[in-house]
Every structure is written in structure tokens, then in C-alpha cells.
Amino acid sequence: MTDSAALADRLRPILEDAARRGVTLTYLELASAAGLGPPRAIHRITDALEDLMRADHAAGRPLLAAVAVSAKRGGLPAPGFFRLAAELGLYFGPEHGDQAALFHAMELQRLHPPREPSA
């Protein structure tokens, strides 16, 4: 198992917990939660998130990596998220702007769909 794949396995429960709570985590928050420090912590996180995206797509699951966002992009993931989603055939648009925000919101919705009211 590669370091990136091992880190992806460590990140999955952290991201699943955040998704259940309906919150996003910045890359720095995710690195901290995984116990990663410098150097290259964010780069290692993004590599592992890409591994998760590939695995989730192959399994027909929503992209759990959507929970991870850039602190500098107004709540959106970094451009690499959108580039890989495009490579996987899931997204056809720019890496920023309204279309990117809509795709991201839809992925978050798929991770945590609204519950039906109890009867």
C-alpha cells in the first residue's frame, strides 16, 4: 500500500464523520485531524483525497473528498478536485465560479441527503 493510499484510509473516517455532521473541513483542519505536520502536509492530503475520489467513483459512491475545502476559495475545494472530477467524467465545467459551486454543493448533498420528515 502506498503512503497516499494509507493516508486515504486514515482520512476516510474523519471525512465520513464531517459529512454526517454536515460540515466541511479545510485542508489544514484535515491535516491536523490526521496528525500530519509540515513539510508537505497539504500536498499529502490532496494526493490522498485524489485516491479517495478514484475509489469512491469506482465504487459508485459520492465523492467524500468534497468535504475537504480550501480556506482560500470561499468554501470550495481546490482546482485539483474539479480537474479530477472532470477526468473521471463526473464534471464538465470550470474550476471556479457558479458551476463549480453547484457541482460541489450537489456532491455534498449526495453525501448527506435530507431526511424525510417522520410521519
C-alpha positions in Angstrom: 0.0 0.0 0.0 1.4 3.4 -0.9 1.7 6.2 1.6 -1.1 8.1 -0.2 -3.4 5.1 0.0 -2.6 4.5 3.7 -3.3 8.2 4.4 -6.6 7.9 2.4 -7.6 5.1 4.7 -6.9 7.3 7.7 -8.8 10.2 6.2 -12.0 8.3 5.3 -13.5 8.1 8.8 -12.6 11.7 9.5 -14.4 12.8 6.3 -17.3 10.5 6.9 -17.8 12.0 10.4 -17.7 15.5 9.0 -20.2 14.5 6.2 -22.6 13.0 8.8 -22.4 16.3 10.7 -23.0 18.3 7.6 -19.7 20.3 7.8 -16.7 20.8 5.6 -13.1 20.8 6.7 -10.3 22.9 5.4 -7.2 21.0 4.1 -5.3 22.3 7.1 -8.0 21.1 9.5 -7.9 17.7 7.8 -4.1 17.5 8.1 -4.3 18.4 11.8 -7.1 15.8 12.4 -4.9 13.2 10.7 -1.9 14.1 12.7 0.1 15.5 9.8 2.5 18.4 10.1 5.0 20.1 7.8 6.6 19.6 5.5 4.2 18.9 2.6 1.2 18.1 4.8 -1.4 19.8 2.4 0.2 18.1 -0.6 0.0 14.7 1.1 -3.6 15.4 2.0 -4.6 16.4 -1.6 -2.8 13.2 -3.0 -4.8 11.1 -0.6 -8.0 12.9 -1.4 -7.5 12.1 -5.1 -7.0 8.4 -4.2 -10.4 8.6 -2.3 -12.1 10.3 -5.3 -10.9 7.5 -7.6 -12.0 4.8 -5.1 -15.4 6.4 -4.5 -16.0 6.8 -8.2 -15.1 3.2 -8.9 -17.4 2.0 -6.2 -20.3 4.3 -7.4 -20.2 6.3 -4.2 -20.5 10.1 -3.8 -17.1 11.9 -3.7 -16.2 12.0 0.0 -13.4 14.4 -0.9 -16.0 17.1 -1.4 -15.9 17.6 2.4 -12.4 18.9 2.1 -12.2 22.6 1.1 -9.6 25.3 0.6 -9.6 28.1 3.1 -8.7 30.4 0.2 -11.6 29.5 -2.2 -14.7 30.5 -0.3 -15.7 27.0 0.8 -14.8 25.3 -2.4 -12.2 22.5 -2.9 -9.0 23.4 -4.7 -8.9 23.2 -8.6 -7.5 19.7 -8.5 -10.8 18.4 -7.2 -12.6 19.7 -10.2 -9.9 18.6 -12.6 -10.0 15.0 -11.3 -13.8 15.0 -11.3 -13.6 16.0 -15.0 -11.1 13.2 -15.7 -13.5 10.8 -14.1 -16.3 12.0 -16.3 -18.3 13.5 -13.4 -17.9 17.2 -14.1 -17.8 19.3 -17.2 -17.1 22.9 -16.2 -14.6 25.4 -14.9 -12.6 25.0 -11.6 -14.3 28.1 -10.1 -17.5 30.1 -10.2 -21.1 29.2 -10.0 -20.9 26.0 -11.9 -18.1 24.7 -9.7 -20.0 25.8 -6.6 -23.2 24.0 -7.8 -21.3 20.7 -8.6 -19.6 20.9 -5.1 -23.0 21.5 -3.4 -24.5 18.6 -5.3 -21.7 16.3 -4.1 -22.1 17.4 -0.6 -25.9 16.8 -0.9 -25.2 13.2 -2.2 -23.1 12.6 0.9 -25.7 13.8 3.3 -29.2 13.8 1.7 -32.0 15.4 3.6 -34.1 13.1 5.7 -37.8 12.6 5.0 -40.0 14.1 7.7 -41.2 11.5 10.2 -44.8 10.6 10.0 
